[in-house]
Amino acid sequence: MAAKSHSTPGCLDDVRVLEVGDQRGEYCAMLLAGQGADVIKIEPPAGSPSRRIGPFYQDVRDVNRSLFFWNYNRAKRGVVIDFDDAGGREFYTALVKTADVIVDSRGPDVMDQLGLGYGFAAHLKPDIIYCSITPFGLNGPWRDLKASDLVHSALGGMAYCCGYDPVEGNRWDTPPFNPMGWQVWCKAGEHAATAVIAALLCRQMGGPGQFIDAAIHDAIAHSTEGTVPRYIFNGVDQTRRLPMQVRCADGVYLNVLGLPPADFRKVSELVARDGLAQDAEALMRTDTSQFQALPKMLERWAARRPAMEAFRALQECGLAAGAVRYVEDMIGDPHCAARENFVELEHPELGRSFLYPRHPRRQETTPWRWGPRAPLLGEHTPAIRRELGLAV
């Protein structure tokens, strides 16, 4: 699917954002860029640390070939600034004077120690919105601790909620799981971007600029669904428990939401049509044995058909079920195609385009901006210096 260009301005079309830091702030800034903001990613001469996160295109380790960097830095412009150099500080000062928002993920006090933190920015631009994204926030006993995606998932409780069922006695003989992907940075980025947009709205209504203290740990601790309120209100610990999961004839697993008794008749009729009358009869008992019969019955039924066929059959009965699919299955899926969930972005330096996941929101009058591709290291430095009236 070729990306279409939109002449319609985005929600943040007149907003300039400066992004300073690493992968912790990249998703936040990308969300703002997608809404139309002019995001300028500021990197040191060696490039952002995220440029060294693999995998790399064609397995060539290069600052311009990190697939991680490509994914989280679309729709941005990029410049190189050496904050230890007088010319670099002059460049940054000129940028701050034109900015509406600064997203700083370099860590507690790093920019302040350079004399370039919130106080510096607010002096130059009193209505600036400065969003600091740090592991544990700017106060509290953990403020200076080090963390990673895995550490945040563990400390925030997200990993505790993921894993296999307990064994007898409500004990686990397997460790918890860390959810795949870089969910920690994404969850924190969504919270931070929401706060930035709220601050922009406040400023638009006559309010002042402001400082935002966005702690990644706080975002994750608030992303454990009902775990925290369940414990606070009922004193009950979260039990890691898998959904009902059965293996189909093609080796693909099918997840099925636990059924209320009212839905048992639908399943009973379905399996009876497929020649499993004895299972259907067991499922229609009125005692608790029907709940014990359901998983085994679904295992026998699903073992006779491929996962997508089983998925459609259960959905036609009005039941929530889904095949556990591979990424390539989603890319070729007709529903994803109809929704244009993947778009192509050109990489002229490589002479080809690549498919990228599109943002899930669909906004009619202010469409999402999903390109161009991530900037090469320092790609826009000359052009932006010219815009500011600085020597190139």
C-alpha positions as CSV (number, residue, x, y, z in Angstrom):
1,M,0.0,0.0,0.0
2,A,1.6,3.3,-1.0
3,A,1.4,6.1,1.5
4,K,-0.8,8.9,0.4
5,S,0.2,12.5,1.0
6,H,-2.3,14.7,2.8
7,S,-2.5,18.5,2.3
8,T,-4.8,18.8,5.3
9,P,-2.9,20.1,8.3
10,G,-2.7,18.0,11.4
11,C,-3.9,18.9,14.9
12,L,-0.5,20.2,15.9
13,D,0.5,21.6,12.6
14,D,1.8,24.9,14.0
15,V,3.7,23.3,17.0
16,R,7.4,22.8,17.0
17,V,8.8,20.1,19.3
18,L,12.5,19.6,20.2
19,E,13.4,16.0,21.2
20,V,16.5,15.6,23.2
21,G,17.5,12.1,24.5
22,D,17.2,8.5,23.7
23,Q,14.6,5.7,23.1
24,R,12.7,6.6,26.3
25,G,11.3,9.8,24.6
26,E,11.2,8.7,21.0
27,Y,7.6,7.3,20.9
28,C,6.2,10.3,22.7
29,A,7.8,12.6,20.1
30,M,6.7,10.4,17.2
31,L,3.1,10.6,18.5
32,L,3.3,14.4,18.4
33,A,4.9,14.3,14.9
34,G,2.1,12.1,13.7
35,Q,-0.4,14.7,14.8
36,G,1.4,17.2,12.6
37,A,4.0,18.8,14.9
38,D,7.4,19.8,13.5
39,V,9.6,17.5,15.6
40,I,13.3,18.1,15.4
41,K,15.3,15.3,16.9
42,I,18.5,16.5,18.4
43,E,21.4,14.0,18.5
44,P,25.0,14.0,19.7
45,P,27.7,13.7,17.0
46,A,27.8,9.9,17.5
47,G,24.0,9.6,17.1
48,S,21.3,8.6,19.5
49,P,21.9,5.4,21.5
50,S,18.8,4.0,19.9
51,R,20.7,3.9,16.5
52,R,22.7,1.1,18.0
53,I,19.7,-1.1,18.9
54,G,19.3,-4.0,16.5
55,P,18.2,-5.6,14.3
56,F,19.8,-3.8,11.4
57,Y,18.8,-3.7,7.8
58,Q,20.7,-6.5,6.0
59,D,22.5,-7.2,9.3
60,V,24.9,-4.2,8.6
61,R,25.6,-2.4,11.8
62,D,25.3,1.2,10.9
63,V,23.8,4.3,12.6
64,N,21.4,4.7,9.6
65,R,20.3,1.1,9.5
66,S,18.7,0.3,12.9
67,L,15.2,-1.0,12.3
68,F,14.3,0.1,15.9
69,F,15.4,3.6,15.1
70,W,13.5,3.6,11.8
71,N,10.3,2.6,13.5
72,Y,10.2,5.1,16.3
73,N,11.5,8.2,14.5
74,R,9.3,8.5,11.5
75,A,8.0,12.0,10.5
76,K,10.8,13.8,12.3
77,R,13.7,16.0,11.1
78,G,17.1,15.4,12.6
79,V,20.0,17.6,13.6
80,V,23.4,17.0,15.3
81,I,24.4,19.2,18.2
82,D,27.4,19.0,20.4
83,F,26.4,20.6,23.7
84,D,30.0,20.8,24.8
85,D,30.8,23.1,21.9
86,A,30.0,26.8,21.9
87,G,28.6,26.6,18.4
88,G,26.4,23.7,19.4
89,R,25.0,25.7,22.4
90,E,24.3,28.6,20.1
91,F,22.4,26.3,17.7
92,Y,20.4,24.9,20.6
93,T,19.6,28.4,22.0
94,A,18.3,29.5,18.6
95,L,16.1,26.3,18.4
96,V,14.6,26.8,21.9
97,K,13.5,30.3,20.9
98,T,11.4,28.9,18.2
99,A,10.0,25.9,20.1
100,D,6.7,25.2,21.8
101,V,7.6,21.9,23.4
102,I,10.8,20.2,24.6
103,V,10.8,16.4,25.2
104,D,13.8,15.6,27.3
105,S,14.7,11.9,28.1
106,R,18.4,12.3,28.9
107,G,17.8,11.6,32.6
108,P,17.4,13.5,35.8
109,D,19.4,16.8,35.8
110,V,21.5,16.0,32.8
111,M,20.4,19.1,30.8
112,D,20.3,21.2,34.0
113,Q,24.0,20.3,34.7
114,L,24.8,21.6,31.2
115,G,22.9,24.8,32.0
116,L,20.4,24.0,29.3
117,G,17.4,22.6,31.3
118,Y,13.9,23.9,32.0
119,G,15.1,27.1,33.7
120,F,17.2,28.0,30.7
121,A,14.4,27.2,28.2
122,A,11.7,29.0,30.3
123,H,13.9,32.1,30.5
124,L,14.2,32.2,26.7
125,K,10.6,31.1,26.0
126,P,8.3,31.7,29.1
127,D,5.4,29.7,27.6
128,I,7.6,26.7,26.8
129,I,6.2,23.2,27.7
130,Y,9.0,21.1,29.0
131,C,8.4,17.3,29.3
132,S,11.0,15.4,31.3
133,I,10.7,11.6,30.8
134,T,12.9,9.8,33.3
135,P,12.9,6.2,34.8
136,F,11.5,7.1,38.2
137,G,10.6,10.7,38.2
138,L,12.5,13.7,39.6
139,N,11.8,13.0,43.3
140,G,11.5,10.0,45.6
141,P,14.1,7.5,46.8
142,W,14.4,5.8,43.4
143,R,14.9,8.9,41.3
144,D,18.6,8.1,40.4
145,L,18.2,4.3,39.9
146,K,19.0,2.8,36.5
147,A,16.4,0.9,34.6
148,S,15.6,-0.8,31.3
149,D,12.5,-2.1,29.6
150,L,12.8,-5.4,31.5
151,V,13.5,-3.7,34.8
152,H,10.5,-1.4,34.5
153,S,8.2,-4.3,33.5
154,A,9.3,-6.1,36.7
155,L,9.2,-3.2,39.1
156,G,5.9,-1.8,37.7
157,G,4.1,-5.1,38.1
158,M,3.5,-5.8,34.4
159,A,5.6,-9.0,34.3
160,Y,3.9,-10.2,37.5
161,C,0.6,-10.4,35.6
162,C,1.9,-12.4,32.7
163,G,2.7,-16.1,32.7
164,Y,1.4,-19.7,33.1
165,D,-1.3,-20.9,35.5
166,P,-0.3,-21.7,39.0
167,V,0.1,-25.3,40.2
168,E,-1.6,-26.9,43.1
169,G,-1.7,-24.6,46.2
170,N,-1.8,-21.5,44.0
171,R,2.0,-21.6,43.6
172,W,3.9,-21.1,40.4
173,D,6.6,-23.4,39.1
174,T,7.4,-21.2,36.1
175,P,8.7,-17.6,36.2
176,P,6.6,-14.6,35.1
177,F,6.9,-13.3,31.5
178,N,8.0,-10.0,30.2
179,P,5.5,-8.8,27.5
180,M,7.3,-8.8,24.1
181,G,8.3,-5.6,22.3
182,W,9.3,-2.3,23.9
183,Q,5.9,-1.8,25.6
184,V,7.4,0.1,28.5
185,W,8.6,3.0,26.3
186,C,5.4,3.0,24.4
187,K,3.1,3.2,27.4
188,A,5.2,5.9,29.0
189,G,5.3,7.7,25.7
190,E,1.5,7.7,25.4
191,H,1.1,9.1,28.9
192,A,3.7,11.8,28.2
193,A,2.2,12.8,24.8
194,T,-1.2,13.1,26.4
195,A,0.2,15.4,29.0
196,V,1.9,17.5,26.4
197,I,-1.2,17.9,24.4
198,A,-3.2,18.8,27.5
199,A,-0.6,21.4,28.4
200,L,-0.8,22.9,24.8
201,L,-4.6,23.1,25.2
202,C,-4.2,24.9,28.5
203,R,-1.7,27.3,27.0
204,Q,-4.1,27.9,24.1
205,M,-6.8,28.9,26.5
206,G,-4.5,31.5,28.1
207,G,-2.6,29.4,30.6
208,P,1.1,29.5,31.1
209,G,3.8,27.2,29.9
210,Q,4.6,24.4,32.3
211,F,7.0,21.6,33.3
212,I,5.9,18.0,33.0
213,D,7.5,15.3,35.2
214,A,6.7,12.0,33.4
215,A,8.0,8.9,35.2
216,I,8.2,5.7,33.3
217,H,7.7,3.7,36.4
218,D,4.4,5.5,37.2
219,A,3.1,4.8,33.7
220,I,3.8,1.1,34.0
221,A,2.5,0.8,37.6
222,H,-0.8,2.2,36.2
223,S,-0.9,-0.3,33.3
224,T,-1.7,-3.5,35.2
225,E,-5.4,-3.5,34.5
226,G,-7.4,-4.5,37.5
227,T,-4.5,-5.8,39.6
228,V,-4.0,-2.8,41.8
229,P,-7.7,-2.0,42.6
230,R,-8.4,-5.7,43.1
231,Y,-5.8,-5.8,45.8
232,I,-6.8,-2.4,47.3
233,F,-10.5,-3.0,47.4
234,N,-10.6,-6.8,48.0
235,G,-7.2,-7.7,49.3
236,V,-6.8,-10.3,46.6
237,D,-3.5,-10.9,44.7
238,Q,-3.5,-11.2,41.0
239,T,-3.3,-14.8,39.7
240,R,-1.4,-15.3,36.5
241,R,-3.7,-17.3,34.4
242,L,-3.7,-18.2,30.7
243,P,-6.9,-17.9,28.7
244,M,-8.5,-21.1,27.4
245,Q,-6.1,-22.2,24.8
246,V,-6.4,-25.1,22.4
247,R,-4.2,-26.4,19.6
248,C,-5.7,-26.7,16.1
249,A,-4.9,-29.2,13.3
250,D,-2.3,-26.9,11.7
251,G,-0.4,-26.5,15.0
252,V,-1.6,-23.0,15.5
253,Y,-3.2,-22.2,18.9
254,L,-6.6,-20.7,19.5
255,N,-7.4,-18.5,22.4
256,V,-11.0,-18.6,23.7
257,L,-12.6,-16.3,26.2
258,G,-14.1,-18.2,29.2
259,L,-17.7,-18.8,28.4
260,P,-20.7,-17.9,30.6
261,P,-23.3,-20.8,30.9
262,A,-25.6,-19.0,28.5
263,D,-23.1,-19.6,25.7
264,F,-22.6,-23.3,26.4
265,R,-25.6,-24.2,24.2
266,K,-24.1,-22.4,21.2
267,V,-20.9,-24.5,21.6
268,S,-22.8,-27.6,22.2
269,E,-24.8,-27.2,19.0
270,L,-21.5,-26.5,17.1
271,V,-19.7,-29.6,18.3
272,A,-22.8,-31.8,17.8
273,R,-22.9,-30.8,14.1
274,D,-19.3,-31.9,13.9
275,G,-20.0,-35.4,15.2
276,L,-19.0,-34.9,18.9
277,A,-22.5,-35.7,20.3
278,Q,-21.1,-37.1,23.6
279,D,-19.2,-33.9,24.2
280,A,-22.2,-31.8,23.4
281,E,-24.3,-33.8,25.9
282,A,-21.7,-33.3,28.6
283,L,-21.6,-29.6,27.9
284,M,-25.3,-29.3,28.6
285,R,-25.3,-30.6,32.1
286,T,-26.5,-28.1,34.7
287,D,-23.8,-28.9,37.3
288,T,-20.3,-27.5,37.5
289,S,-18.9,-30.5,35.5
290,Q,-19.8,-28.6,32.3
291,F,-17.1,-26.1,33.1
292,Q,-14.6,-29.0,33.5
293,A,-15.8,-30.6,30.2
294,L,-15.4,-27.4,28.1
295,P,-11.6,-27.3,27.6
296,K,-11.2,-30.9,26.7
297,M,-14.2,-30.8,24.4
298,L,-12.8,-27.7,22.6
299,E,-9.4,-29.4,22.3
300,R,-11.0,-32.4,20.5
301,W,-13.1,-30.2,18.3
302,A,-10.2,-27.8,17.4
303,A,-7.8,-30.7,16.6
304,R,-10.0,-31.5,13.5
305,R,-9.6,-28.1,11.8
306,P,-7.1,-25.3,11.0
307,A,-7.0,-22.3,13.4
308,M,-8.6,-19.7,11.1
309,E,-11.5,-22.0,10.3
310,A,-12.0,-22.7,14.0
311,F,-11.8,-19.0,14.7
312,R,-14.5,-18.2,12.2
313,A,-16.8,-21.0,13.4
314,L,-16.7,-19.8,17.0
315,Q,-17.1,-16.2,15.9
316,E,-20.2,-17.1,13.9
317,C,-21.6,-18.6,17.1
318,G,-21.1,-15.1,18.7
319,L,-18.1,-16.3,20.8
320,A,-14.9,-14.4,21.5
321,A,-12.1,-16.4,20.0
322,G,-8.9,-15.7,18.1
323,A,-6.1,-17.5,16.4
324,V,-2.6,-16.8,17.7
325,R,-1.1,-15.5,14.5
326,Y,2.4,-14.6,13.2
327,V,3.2,-11.1,12.1
328,E,3.3,-12.1,8.5
329,D,-0.3,-13.4,8.8
330,M,-1.4,-9.9,9.8
331,I,0.5,-8.1,7.0
332,G,-1.4,-10.2,4.4
333,D,-4.7,-10.2,6.2
334,P,-7.7,-8.8,4.1
335,H,-9.0,-6.9,7.1
336,C,-5.7,-5.1,7.7
337,A,-5.5,-4.3,4.0
338,A,-9.0,-2.8,4.1
339,R,-8.0,-0.7,7.1
340,E,-4.7,0.3,5.4
341,N,-2.9,-0.8,8.6
342,F,0.5,-0.9,6.8
343,V,1.9,1.8,4.6
344,E,5.0,2.1,2.5
345,L,7.6,4.7,3.2
346,E,10.4,5.6,0.7
347,H,14.0,5.2,1.7
348,P,15.7,7.1,-1.2
349,E,19.2,6.5,0.1
350,L,18.5,2.7,-0.3
351,G,16.6,3.0,-3.5
352,R,13.5,1.3,-2.2
353,S,10.5,1.5,0.1
354,F,9.5,-0.5,3.2
355,L,6.2,-1.4,4.9
356,Y,5.6,0.3,8.2
357,P,2.7,-0.2,10.7
358,R,0.3,2.7,10.5
359,H,-1.0,4.4,13.7
360,P,-4.4,2.8,14.7
361,R,-6.3,6.0,14.9
362,R,-8.3,7.3,11.9
363,Q,-9.0,11.0,12.0
364,E,-11.1,12.3,9.2
365,T,-10.3,16.1,9.1
366,T,-6.8,16.0,10.6
367,P,-5.2,12.8,9.3
368,W,-2.3,11.1,10.9
369,R,1.1,11.9,9.3
370,W,3.1,8.7,9.1
371,G,6.1,9.8,7.1
372,P,8.7,10.6,5.8
373,R,11.1,7.9,7.0
374,A,13.4,8.5,10.0
375,P,16.2,11.0,9.5
376,L,19.7,10.0,8.6
377,L,22.2,11.2,11.3
378,G,22.4,15.0,11.0
379,E,20.4,14.9,7.7
380,H,18.5,18.2,8.3
381,T,21.3,20.1,10.2
382,P,22.2,22.5,7.2
383,A,18.5,23.2,6.3
384,I,17.4,24.0,9.8
385,R,20.5,26.2,10.5
386,R,19.6,28.1,7.4
387,E,16.0,28.5,8.6
388,L,17.4,30.0,11.9
389,G,19.7,32.4,10.0
390,L,22.8,30.6,11.3
391,A,25.9,29.8,9.2
392,V,26.0,26.4,7.6
